[in-house]
């Protein structure tokens, strides 16, 4: 596991963000997993609040309730690190610059926590997990794909493993 320091930036001109990246690699050095823990706060001059109530599921990790979603994704040939200026482009590019490009096909998952008393702030745990060891592609797992019927079980097992691997405790 590799950890890099804090990365701060203004995202979309609307939020102050900070990212912490963790990367693990396969024995051949290829990227196995990237985890981005990201904190955001909407700038004072911008109206609005975070709302993940439409997320497909919710779970508790420690004392916090997270809204959760996941999707099978294929790295785009034209913009391999994501759309310019997005938070994913920033952490994918940072990992790539350090020798850890995102996998060709992966599971992308998001755990989003918004404090009930501070809905203009959020904590995201974003994770990319390589599908190659499973012999699967994103296209095969999507609706109409050769393994589409396996996606729900794979997703649920993946998210459960992440949930069990995360510990959140209040500091004294």
Steps between C-alpha positions, in 0.01 A plus 500: 500500500629845413375826643565849370445825676211734493392668178283815525311676220183687409270267304276651227545841665236396754661281767820481696633144480782296647600151388700219661600214272587139577612259230572129496655305214499147367827303526585613144472866605168569320243698697265277700313761701487876551322651798437873517373642828370845414358778714299782346333819620281721283648849480311767701399699190343193335143391582402139552564188703605140435222246455556131433150386595455347153798265548401135458602399852612627837722341762647588837873489557570575862273788601459639148235430237637481145307504175657244267510421131725299267534441127712298261716744300739482205778758479412735215746489210480876436506628859664212691513690828146638478351826382735795556434692820302225675603365838560157344728650234703660776559183701528267198762733349686526831515121531596467132779757539641281778494183289154369589261550207139398552424147378339450160182352653407558862229526762450862605336549839403803705418533868364850572447642848325833555470615863134565584596821680737617222350408159746729320784263587566144395748218530540264205676168492550422132649170392616343174553121493657319204269245333783317315566243778135395475531458122218751450448824312269790574309436177438138597350610833270770364142440393500276191859384566609138515524512883234761577316252723814481720529875559264532800672222693848624411406858593348396832801286594736780398316764703470269801875437492565875487253568782667239719846637418424857606511605864382841611532611859460834675824655624516609862 
